[in-house]
Amino acid sequence: MEGFKKLDFPIASSQEVSREFLKLRISDFENACRFISELPYKRNFAKENLLCIFEDNGGTCSTKHAVLRKLALENQKDEVKLMLGIFKMDSEYAPEIAKTLSENGLDYIPEAHNYLKIGTDYFDFTKPNSKYTNFSDKIIMEKEIKYNQISKKKVELHKKFLAKWIMDKPDYNLDYIWEIRERCIEDLQN
C-alpha cells in the first residue's frame, strides 16, 4: 500500500460498516484496506448486503471495494471513489484462464473489475498483491459507480459492453460469451 499513508483516516462513524471494522479492532482506513485485501477471494451470494464480506469471511473485487467506499462515505471521505473498469482479461493477466480462452478461440475476454480511485491514484484491494498497474494498460472502459450498484447495475453494464463487443464475432452470442466468462472466473477461484 505504497503511498497510501496520506490517504489514511480514522474510523469515527458509528454507522454499520464502520461498526463492523471497529468490532474487529480496526480503527483506520489503511488497516481496513489491508484487512479487506487479505480476506479470501470468493463469491458472495447476498452481495446486496455489504456486510456479507464479514459474514462470508471473503469477497470479490465488487464487495471488497464497495464496502471500502461505504466506509469512506460513513466517515465523510467522499474523495474515495468506487470505479468500474472493463479490461482485456487475458492469459498474461491471469495464466489460470489460458486454457479456457484457447479452447474458445479468444485472446482475451472483457471483464468488469472494481477498484478505488482517490484523487489521481488508483488502488486495488482484491488480494494482498493486487495492483492497479496489473491491468491498467488493458482497460477498455472506466466509470465511477455507487457502492449499491455492484450487483444488478454492474452486470447490466458488463453485458451491454459484451453485446457490443461480440457484434463482429458471429460465432458468439451473449449467453455463450457469458458462459465462457463464468468458466474463466471459476478458473481464477481454483
N, C-alpha and C positions, 0 to 999 in steps of 0.2 A: 504494500500500500504506500509505495514511494510517493512523496509529495502530498500526502493526504493530510498531514497534521494541520495545515492552515484551514482545512475544511471541517475540522472536528468541532463538536459542540456537546455540552452536557445534556442528558435526557432529563428534562424538568417537568414534562407534562404528566398528567395523571390519566390521560386517555388510554384506550385499550391496548394499542401496540406498545406504547411506552411502558405501560404497566407490566406487560409480558417480559420485556427486556429487564426492567428493574427487578422483577421476581427472580431472574437469573443472575442478579448482581452485576448486570451490565449497565453502566451508568453514563456512557458517552457513545457518540455516533461511530467513532473509529472502531471501538470494540464490538459494537453491534454489527458493523460490516464484516469484521473478522469472523465473528460467530456465524453469521449467515453464510459466508464463503466456505466455512468448514462443515456445515451441515451436508449430509449426503445428497447427491443429485438424484431425485426421484420425482415421479409424477404425483401431484396432489389431485384427488378426485373431487374435493369440495373447495376448489380454489377461489370461489366467490367469497369465501370466508378467509380473510388474510391470516387469521390465527392458525390456519391449517398447517403452516410450516412448523409451528411449535407442537401441535398435536401429532403430526406425522413424523416429526424429527427429521425433516428434509424438505426439499422442494426443487423446483425448476428455476430457470432464469426468470420466468414470469413472476412466480410467487415470491421468490427471494428479493427481487428488485422492487416489486410493488410494496412489500412490507417496509422496505427501507424508505421509499418515497413517502409512505403514510407516516412513518416515524418522523421524518423530516417535517412534514406538514404539521403534525401534532406539536412540534417544537418550534414553530414559526420559521422554518428554514425552506421557504418556497424556491430558493435557488437550486435545490436538489431536484432535478427533472428526471422523469421516467421516460426512457426512449424505446422506441420500437424500430429496429433496423431489420431490413431484409437483405441477406447477404448470400453470396455464392458458397454454399456449403459443399466442399469438395474433399477429395481424399488427402490433400495437403493439410487442410484444416483438421480433418477427422479421419485418420487412417482406418478407423473401425468401419467406415461406411464404404470403403473402396469396392468391396465385392458386390454389395447391393447396387451401387451406381453402375459398375461394369456390366452386371447381369441385365441391367435395364437400358443400356446404351446411353448413359448420361455421364457427362464430365462433372456436373455439379447439379444440385437441386437448390432452388431458392428457399432459404429457411428464415423464419422470423425469430428474432432474438431480442431480449430485453436487457437493458443496462442503464446506468445512470450517467447523466451529464450535469456537471457543476461548473458553471461559467463556460470556459472553453475546454475543460478537461473531461475525459470520459473514464468511467470505471466499470469493470465487470466483476461482480462478486459471486458468479455462479459456482466457482470452485476456487480453492486457495491459489491455484496457479493460473486462473483465468486473467486474461489481459485484453483490453480493447484492441490493442495492436495486433492480436492474433487474427482478427478478421476485418480490421478497419479498411484495408485495401480491397476487400471483397464486397463492400456494402453497395447495394444497388439502389436502395430507397431507405429513408430515415424520417421518422416523425415522432413528436412528443405525444404521449398518451397519458391518460389518467390512471391512477392505481386500480380503479374499479373497471378498467377496460381490458384486463389481461385475459379474460375468458372469451366471451362472445365476440367482442369488437376485434380483438387480436386475430382470432380465427377468420373472421369475416374479411379483414384487410389482407390477411395472408392468402386466402382462397381467391380473392379478387385479383391479387397480383399473379398468382399461379395461372388463373384462367387466361390472362393476357399473355403470359409467358409461353403457354403451350399453343397459342394461335398458329405459330409457324412450325408446330410439331404434330403432324397429322396422326402419328402412331399413339398419341396420348390423349386421354380425356381427363377431366378434373378429378374424378373418383380414382382413376388409376394412378395419377401422379401423387395424389394424397396418400394412397396406399404405399407407394414407394417411399414417400417421406416418412410415414409411420414406421416402416421397416428400418429406415436409417436411424430414427430416434431409438428404436429397440436396440440396434447395433451399438449406439452410444451408451446405453444403460448396461450392456453386458460386458 
